Amino acid sequence: MCGILFSTVPHDLTGMIRARGPNHYGRYESQDAVLEAAVLALREPATEQPIIVGTKALAYNGEIYGTDGNDSVVFFDRLQASVRDAVQIEGEFAFIYWDNDSIWFGRDRLGRRSLMYSLENGLLVTSVGGAIECNAGVLYQYSLSSKNFSEIDLRRTYTVSRSIGWTPNEQLLQVLKQAVLERTVCPSNLSKVAVLFSGGLDCTIIARLMDMVLPQEFEIDLLNVAFENRRANTMWETPDRILGRRSFSELQALSSRRFNLEEINVPYEEALESHAIVKQLMWPQKTVMDLSIAMAFYFAAKGGHSTTPILFSGLGADELFAGYSRHLGAYTSNKLAEELELDFGRVDTRNLGRDDRVSACWGKEIRYPYLSEAVVTHALQLPLDAKTDGKTTKIALRHVAKALGLEEVCHEKKRAIQFGARSAKMDPGSGKAKGHNLID
C-alpha cells in the first residue's frame, strides 16, 4: 500500500503518509503546492514516486493486475493519453495527477483504495486524514488558478439478477481461482503472503485457492486476532480463534504446503491505548460498530510475528452472495435483489476506505479477490437462489467450498468480525451500546 497526498495548505499528515509506504518517499513542489508519495514496492521494477515528466506528475497507490512491468508507469501512460479513460480501467487504485494547472484525482470504480479530500482554504487530497471520502468511480478536477472544483461521475451501475433457477456448476470456482491467481503477483524476494483469517467460509476459500495457485515454496500466514474482552471473560478463546484453529487443521489436511496460524492476542490495555489512533485512521467513519471493526483490522494487519506486506481479505463476499442474516428475510419477502444492490452500492464508503486506512498504516496492502470485477460481474448475474433460499446464506460459495474439499467450513454460519474476535463491547457495562451510536 502506498501513501499519496497533494496540498496547497499546511498539513501535518506526512508521517501518516510515510507509514503507508516504507520503501521510498518523494515529493514534487511547484506553484505553492506539494505532491507527496510514499511507496510500498510490490511490483518490479520498483519505481520511485511521484513520477514526473515535464509539467506532469503522478502519485499512485494500487494494483493493475495483468500488466507487464510496474503498473504505476502503465497508469501514468494511460493518464497522459486520456484521464477519463484511464480511471475506468480494471484495477484497485487511487491516484493524484498534476497536469499543469489541473489536479485530477479519484478512486477505482469499486473504491478499493482510500482517498479523501478537503476544500478548506485550498485543496488537500490524501490517503488518510482528509475531511470527505472520495466516491468510487468519480473523477475529481481542481484548477490551481481559478480554484474551480468539479466532478465527473463515471460510476458503474450494479444490477442484481432477479432470476430464479440456479444449477450448481464450477464456473464461480474458476472465476474466483483466477482472481486469486492475479492477486498473487509480488516481488521476487517474497515467498510468503497472508490471509486475514477468522476461519470462516470466505477467507478459508481464499486460503485454499491460494494454496492451489501459489508455487509450493510459498508459505501462507493465517492472521487470526483475538481481544481480551472483560465482558466475555474468556481471554483468547474467542469464537474466531476456535473456528480459526479448526479451519487451519482442515487446510493442513488437504495440502502439504506450510500454513502458519498466527494467533494475534490483543490485551485489554493495549486495545484501549490504540483507540485514539484507530479513530483518527478510520475517520470519517465514527460509530461504535466502525471502531470495533477497525480495531480488528488494525491489529490483524499488524500481523503479530508475520511480516509479509501482502494480505488477502474476504471482504465483498457477504454483499455479493447474501451473507447477512437479514438477507434470508429479504429473499422470502421478494426484496433480496434490492437489498444486495443497496449493500454492494455502499461498500466503498462503509467498508473499503476505513479498512484500507487502518491496515495500510503498518505498510501492508490488502487485496480483495471477491471484488475482482470478473467475480463481481459473475456474482451479479447469478440467480437469487444461488445466494440464499431463505434458510441458508451464500449457497454458491458453500458449493465452491465443498468442491475444494472444505467439508467442515462449508457449513459455517456468518459471524461478524467484531463479535468473532470480541473487539466489540469490551468493557463491563457496555452491553447496551448500539453499533450505530456515534463515538466521542
Buried (B, 14 or more C-beta within 10 A) or exposed (E): BBBBBBBBBEBEBBEBBBBBBBBBBBBBEEEEBBBBBBBBBBBEEEBBBBBBEEEBBBBBBBBBBEBEEBBBBBBBEBBBEEBEEBBBBBBBBBBBBBBEEBBBBBBBBBBBBBBBBBEEEBBBBBBBBBEEBBBBBBBBBBBBEEEEEEEBEBBBEBEBBEEEEBEEEEEBBEBBBBBBBBBBBBEEEEEBBBBBBBBBBBBBBBBBBBBEBBEEEBBBBBBBBBBBBBBBEBBBEBBBBBBBBBBBBBBEEBBEBEBBBBBBBBEBEEBEEBBEEBBBBBBEBEBBBBBBBBBBBBBBBBBBEBEBBBBBBBBBBBBBBBBBEEBBBBBEEEBBBEBBBEBBBBBBBBBBBBBBBBBBBBBBBBBBBBBBBBBBEBBBEBBBBBBBBBEEBBBBBBBBBBBBBBEBBBEBEBBBBBBBBBBBBBEEEEEEBEBEEEBE
